[in-house]
C-alpha cells in the first residue's frame, strides 16, 4: 500500500504525497543539550529514525533530507552552566556528544543535518525583522513579541480556544504585552547572560523562533513533514507555524505534522521523586541499546508507551530468538533484499511498528524452518526487515556476547576455555564435570546451547 501518515493538522490519516518526489524533507525538534537524555527524549529519536528509513526505502531514487536541531541556548542551559561553573559552550558540547553517542547506541542514524541554534541567530533576527515589517510583531521594552491576534487562524494545529491558548502558553503575562497570548521572539540579555547584538539591543532569541529559522534555512519555507513529541503541539509547534507562515506568507509550514505519545514507567509519569526516572545513559549500562529500541517500537508511536524492566527483559529475549535464527543460518551469503511486503505494508500504515514486529517474528520462524536451498533468501528477508526498523544490524555473536558496561562478567576467553574443557569431559564420559561446568557458566550468566554443529553460547 502507499505510505499513509496521521496528520495532526487535519486529525486524519492521509496518503503521503511529497512536495518534490525527488527530494523529501523532514524536520524534527531535537534536544536541548544540558543533561542526559531520558527514555522519553529517546522516543521521538527512534520513531523518526524509522520514518526516515521508511522514506528512503519508499523513494529509493530520491534525496531524503532529515533535519533535527540542537538547542544550545536556552534558560535551562544558562542555569545549569551557572550551577556547574562550566561554560555554556563546554556544557552543550559535552552533553551534545553524550546525546549523540546514546542515540547511536539505540541504533539511530545521524540525521542529514543537525543545525545548532547558536549558528543561526542571524536568521532568527532576520525572521523577527520580517515579522515586524509585516505587522505581525512589535517591539516593547527591548523585547520583540509576536502579535497573536494578527493571525486569524492561530491555534489551528492544537485547536485550543482563546482561554486555553492563554492558560497553556507557558509565557509571562507582562505589562508590555498587547495581548496575554503574545509570545517572545527576542528578549534582552543582562551582561551575565549570553547575548547577540540586534536592532533591539543585546539579547537572545525566544525558543520557538529557533526552529522556524533553522527549518527554513535547511528545508525551505514549506516542507513535507514536521515531527516531535505530543507535548510540543502547543505552544511550540503552534508558534512555529505562526512565525513561519506570517513571515513567509505561506498557508502552511509543513504539509504533515506528526507527534509521538508520551513514555510512562510502570504506568506512571516519570519523576525523580518516584525513583522511576531513567536516562538512556543509565539504561545502556544494564541492557543493549537494541533492546531499548525494540521496547520503544513495540507500541504504536501515537500511543503512550510504558517502559519497565520486565518489558526490557522480554525485548532481549525476542532479539535472542531473532539473532538465534541468524546464527543458526550460518555464513550463507544472504545478499541484499527488498523489505518484505508484510513489514513494509505495516510501516506504510502510519508506521505501525507493532504489526511490523509481528511480521519479523514470522520471518525469523521462516528462516528457522527454511531448507538449505531457501536459507539465503529467508536470511536476506529477515535482515532487510530488521534494517528498516533499525534492528538486527549486529553480528549475532556480538549480540550474544554483550556485557554490561560495569564489567564483572566472565571473559569471553574464559567461556571458550570452559566449553573446550566441557567437551573434553563429555568425550571422556566425565559427565559430572561437564554438568558442573554448565552450572558454573549458568551462574555467571552464560547459557550453553548444544547442537549438531557443536556448542554455542550466549549471555543470558
Secondary structure, 3 states (H helix, E strand, C coil): CCCEEEECCCCEEEECCCCCCCEEEEEECCCECCCCCEHHHHHHHHHHHHHHHHHHHHCCCCEEEEEECEECCCHHHHHHHHHHCCCHHHHHHHHHHHHHHHHHHCCCCCCCECCEHHHCHHHHHHHHHHHHHCCCEEEECCEEEECHHHCCCCCCCCCCCHHHHHHHCCCCCCCCCCCCCCEEEEEECCCCCCCECCCCCCEEECHHHHHHHHHHHHHCCCEEEEEEEHHHHHHHHHHHHHHHHHHHCCCCCEEEEEEECCEEECCEECCHHHCCCCEHHHHCCCCCHHHHHHHHHCCCCCCCEEECHHHHHHHHHHHHHHHHHHHHHCCCCCCCCCCCHHHHHHHHECCCHHHHHHHHHHHHHHHHHCCHHHHHHHHHHHHHHHHHHCCCCCCHHHHHCCCCCCCCCCCHHHHHHHHHHHHHHHHCCCHHHHHHHHHHHHHCCEEEEEECCEEEEEEC
